[in-house]
């Protein structure tokens, strides 16, 4: 099977000197007081660079507002009509015409944090030190970001506005039923977040995963969605990510329980970003049972 555009697209990486190199230089200069402040969000450059992409949740959110470049105070969102609301003209075939329009303050951004320990002798080899930070600290930050966007305090899976889809008729697949439900209100389901267990179960039993991919639906595989369920939605139009547009990397004291082995002699490095996802069109998202 040829590689489609949807499975080969890679998020563009920042053109700056690598974050690992910048921190190595700061450590050589300042030791345990080393700290770098980057004027971009480092996880924005994480994409599917492997032959088999493993897309992060952030990849689905095309509507990203970097508040350091586009300062604003509010965002728009809509709610669907209730059963007791009066009808509107053409509302039978175009249900979105009865939506109510709202404006709300941008909620407080949430920190996403990742930690690594520096093994003895690593800092004495600047090239290896840089490679370790680029390979592990940044990737751990991407995993932590999945938690922030999906299952953290303000994560999508914890938003009560997202519907639970139980009636999948006339489809056999809850994934296709959810895609149809999104289109019936004038939008398009362009993303699915599901557990790897279910993804590979579908690969074993048929071509549904390939068919969705070939039809432009991005699939994110993550352990943060419970097996047997999936989040389906219009990520490109129905959600928005507010991002501080900066990254902090520093030597820091990790909280208790951060590492298996932890003592004052082992250096730890922390990376942190700040962000918050909101729903503009919450009725375009469904948590379905597979």
C-alpha positions as CSV (number, residue, x, y, z in Angstrom):
1,X,0.0,0.0,0.0
2,X,1.4,3.4,-0.9
3,X,1.9,6.0,1.8
4,X,-0.9,8.5,1.7
5,X,-0.4,12.2,2.3
6,X,-2.2,12.0,5.6
7,X,0.3,9.4,7.0
8,X,3.4,11.0,5.6
9,X,2.9,14.6,6.6
10,X,5.4,15.8,9.3
11,X,5.0,18.8,11.5
12,X,7.7,21.3,10.6
13,X,10.4,21.5,13.2
14,X,11.7,24.9,14.5
15,X,14.8,26.1,12.6
16,X,16.6,27.2,15.8
17,X,19.6,25.4,17.3
18,X,18.3,22.4,19.1
19,X,16.9,22.8,22.6
20,X,19.4,20.2,23.8
21,X,22.4,22.2,22.5
22,X,21.1,25.4,24.0
23,X,20.8,23.8,27.4
24,X,24.2,22.1,27.2
25,X,25.7,25.5,26.6
26,X,23.8,26.9,29.5
27,X,25.0,24.1,31.7
28,X,28.6,24.5,30.7
29,X,28.2,28.2,31.6
30,X,26.1,28.0,34.8
31,X,26.2,24.5,36.1
32,X,23.3,23.7,38.5
33,X,21.8,27.1,37.9
34,X,21.4,26.4,34.1
35,X,18.2,27.5,32.6
36,X,17.0,28.3,29.1
37,X,13.9,30.1,28.0
38,X,12.8,29.4,24.4
39,X,10.4,31.6,22.6
40,X,8.5,28.7,21.0
41,X,6.6,25.6,22.3
42,X,9.0,22.8,21.7
43,X,6.4,20.1,21.3
44,X,5.0,21.9,18.2
45,X,7.9,20.3,16.3
46,X,7.1,16.8,17.3
47,X,5.7,14.8,14.4
48,X,5.7,11.5,12.6
49,X,9.3,11.4,11.5
50,X,9.4,7.6,11.6
51,X,8.5,5.3,8.8
52,X,5.4,4.5,10.9
53,X,4.2,7.8,12.4
54,X,3.1,8.0,16.0
55,X,1.2,11.2,16.0
56,X,0.8,13.2,19.2
57,X,-2.7,14.5,20.2
58,X,-1.5,18.1,19.5
59,X,-1.1,17.1,15.9
60,X,-4.9,17.0,15.6
61,X,-5.4,20.5,16.8
62,X,-4.8,22.7,13.8
63,X,-6.4,25.8,15.3
64,X,-3.5,26.8,17.6
65,X,-3.3,30.3,19.0
66,X,0.2,31.3,20.3
67,X,-0.7,34.0,22.9
68,X,2.8,35.5,22.8
69,X,2.2,36.4,19.1
70,X,-1.6,36.8,19.1
71,X,-2.7,38.1,22.5
72,X,-6.4,37.8,23.1
73,X,-8.9,37.5,26.0
74,X,-11.9,35.6,24.7
75,X,-12.9,32.7,22.4
76,X,-16.1,31.8,20.7
77,X,-18.2,28.7,21.1
78,X,-21.6,27.4,20.3
79,X,-24.1,25.1,22.0
80,X,-26.7,23.0,20.3
81,X,-30.4,23.8,20.7
82,X,-32.3,22.1,23.5
83,X,-35.5,20.0,23.1
84,X,-37.7,22.9,24.3
85,X,-36.1,25.6,22.1
86,X,-38.3,26.9,19.3
87,X,-37.7,25.7,15.8
88,X,-35.9,27.8,13.2
89,X,-36.3,27.9,9.4
90,X,-34.6,24.9,7.7
91,X,-33.7,23.6,11.1
92,X,-34.9,20.1,10.3
93,X,-32.2,19.4,7.7
94,X,-29.6,21.9,9.1
95,X,-29.7,21.5,12.8
96,X,-26.7,23.9,13.4
97,X,-29.0,26.8,12.4
98,X,-30.5,26.6,15.9
99,X,-27.2,26.8,17.7
100,X,-26.7,29.5,20.3
101,X,-23.5,31.6,20.1
102,X,-21.3,32.4,23.1
103,X,-18.1,34.2,24.1
104,X,-16.0,33.2,27.2
105,X,-12.7,34.3,28.7
106,X,-9.7,32.1,27.8
107,X,-9.2,29.8,30.8
108,X,-6.0,29.8,32.7
109,X,-3.3,27.9,30.8
110,X,-2.1,24.7,32.4
111,X,1.5,23.6,32.8
112,X,2.8,20.5,31.1
113,X,6.0,19.2,32.7
114,X,8.6,16.5,31.9
115,X,11.6,15.3,33.9
116,X,14.8,13.3,33.2
117,X,17.7,12.4,35.4
118,X,21.3,12.9,34.2
119,X,23.3,9.7,34.5
120,X,26.8,10.1,36.0
121,X,29.4,11.2,33.4
122,X,26.8,12.2,30.8
123,X,27.4,16.0,31.2
124,X,31.1,15.5,30.5
125,X,30.2,14.5,26.9
126,X,28.4,17.5,25.4
127,X,27.4,15.7,22.3
128,X,25.9,12.8,24.2
129,X,24.3,15.2,26.7
130,X,22.6,17.1,23.8
131,X,21.4,13.9,22.1
132,X,19.9,12.6,25.4
133,X,18.0,15.8,26.0
134,X,16.7,16.0,22.4
135,X,15.8,12.3,22.4
136,X,14.3,11.8,25.8
137,X,13.4,15.1,27.6
138,X,11.5,16.4,24.6
139,X,9.8,13.1,23.9
140,X,8.7,12.8,27.5
141,X,7.3,16.3,27.3
142,X,5.3,15.2,24.3
143,X,3.9,12.3,26.2
144,X,3.0,14.6,29.1
145,X,1.3,16.9,26.7
146,X,-0.9,14.1,25.6
147,X,-2.0,13.8,29.2
148,X,-2.7,17.5,29.5
149,X,-4.8,17.6,26.3
150,X,-6.7,14.4,26.9
151,X,-6.9,13.3,30.5
152,X,-5.5,16.1,32.6
153,X,-7.5,18.8,34.5
154,X,-8.7,20.5,31.4
155,X,-8.4,17.5,29.0
156,X,-10.9,16.6,26.4
157,X,-11.9,13.4,28.0
158,X,-12.9,15.3,31.1
159,X,-15.1,17.8,29.4
160,X,-18.8,17.1,30.2
161,X,-19.9,18.8,27.0
162,X,-18.6,15.8,24.9
163,X,-21.4,13.4,24.0
164,X,-21.4,9.7,24.7
165,X,-22.5,7.8,21.6
166,X,-24.3,4.5,22.4
167,X,-26.7,4.1,19.4
168,X,-24.6,3.3,16.4
169,X,-27.3,2.0,14.1
170,X,-27.3,1.6,11.1
171,X,-23.5,1.0,11.4
172,X,-21.7,-1.9,12.9
173,X,-18.7,0.3,13.9
174,X,-19.0,3.0,16.5
175,X,-16.2,4.9,14.8
176,X,-18.2,5.3,11.6
177,X,-21.4,6.1,13.5
178,X,-19.6,8.9,15.2
179,X,-18.1,10.2,11.9
180,X,-21.6,10.3,10.5
181,X,-23.0,12.0,13.6
182,X,-20.5,14.8,13.1
183,X,-21.4,15.3,9.5
184,X,-25.1,15.4,10.2
185,X,-24.5,18.7,12.0
186,X,-22.5,20.2,9.2
187,X,-18.9,19.4,10.3
188,X,-16.4,16.7,9.5
189,X,-14.8,14.2,11.8
190,X,-11.1,14.5,11.0
191,X,-9.5,12.8,14.0
192,X,-9.8,9.7,16.2
193,X,-7.9,9.1,19.5
194,X,-7.9,5.5,20.5
195,X,-5.9,2.9,22.5
196,X,-3.2,1.0,20.6
197,X,-4.9,-2.3,21.7
198,X,-8.1,-1.4,19.7
199,X,-6.1,0.0,16.8
200,X,-4.2,-3.2,16.3
201,X,-7.4,-5.3,16.9
202,X,-8.9,-3.5,14.0
203,X,-5.8,-4.1,11.8
204,X,-6.1,-7.8,12.6
205,X,-9.8,-8.1,11.7
206,X,-10.2,-5.8,8.6
207,X,-9.4,-2.6,6.8
208,X,-11.3,0.0,8.8
209,X,-8.1,1.7,10.0
210,X,-6.7,2.0,6.5
211,X,-10.0,3.1,5.1
212,X,-10.3,5.9,7.6
213,X,-6.7,7.0,7.0
214,X,-7.2,7.0,3.2
215,X,-10.3,9.2,3.8
216,X,-8.3,11.9,5.6
217,X,-9.1,10.9,9.2
218,X,-6.0,11.2,11.4
219,X,-5.7,8.5,14.0
220,X,-3.8,9.1,17.3
221,X,-2.8,6.0,19.2
222,X,-2.3,6.6,23.0
223,X,-2.6,4.6,26.2
224,X,-4.6,7.5,27.7
225,X,-7.8,6.4,26.1
226,X,-9.3,3.4,27.8
227,X,-9.4,0.2,25.7
228,X,-12.8,-0.3,24.2
229,X,-13.5,3.4,23.6
230,X,-12.4,6.2,21.3
231,X,-12.7,9.9,21.0
232,X,-14.0,11.0,17.5
233,X,-14.4,14.6,16.5
234,X,-13.8,17.6,14.3
235,X,-10.5,18.6,15.8
236,X,-9.7,21.0,13.0
237,X,-12.8,23.2,13.4
238,X,-14.4,22.2,16.7
239,X,-11.5,22.7,19.1
240,X,-8.9,25.3,19.8
241,X,-5.5,25.2,21.5
242,X,-4.3,28.2,23.4
243,X,-0.5,28.1,23.8
244,X,1.8,30.4,25.7
245,X,4.4,30.1,22.9
246,X,7.4,29.4,25.2
247,X,9.3,26.6,26.8
248,X,11.4,26.6,29.9
249,X,14.2,24.0,30.5
250,X,16.2,24.0,33.8
251,X,18.1,22.0,36.4
252,X,15.5,21.6,39.2
253,X,14.6,19.7,42.3
254,X,12.0,17.0,41.3
255,X,9.0,16.4,43.6
256,X,9.1,13.2,45.6
257,X,8.1,10.2,43.6
258,X,9.3,11.6,40.3
259,X,12.0,8.9,39.8
260,X,12.5,5.4,41.0
261,X,15.9,6.4,42.5
262,X,16.2,10.0,43.8
263,X,18.8,11.7,45.8
264,X,20.4,15.2,46.0
265,X,23.5,14.1,44.2
266,X,21.7,13.2,41.0
267,X,20.9,16.1,38.7
268,X,17.4,16.3,37.2
269,X,16.3,18.5,34.3
270,X,12.8,19.8,33.9
271,X,11.1,21.0,30.7
272,X,7.8,22.9,30.9
273,X,5.2,24.5,28.5
274,X,1.8,26.1,29.1
275,X,-1.4,25.4,27.2
276,X,-5.1,24.9,27.3
277,X,-7.6,23.2,24.9
278,X,-11.1,24.5,24.6
279,X,-14.1,23.4,22.5
280,X,-15.7,25.8,20.0
281,X,-18.2,23.2,18.8
282,X,-18.5,20.6,21.6
283,X,-21.3,18.7,19.8
284,X,-18.8,17.7,17.1
285,X,-17.0,15.3,19.6
286,X,-18.2,11.9,20.7
287,X,-16.8,9.3,23.0
288,X,-17.8,6.0,21.5
289,X,-17.8,2.5,22.8
290,X,-16.1,0.1,20.4
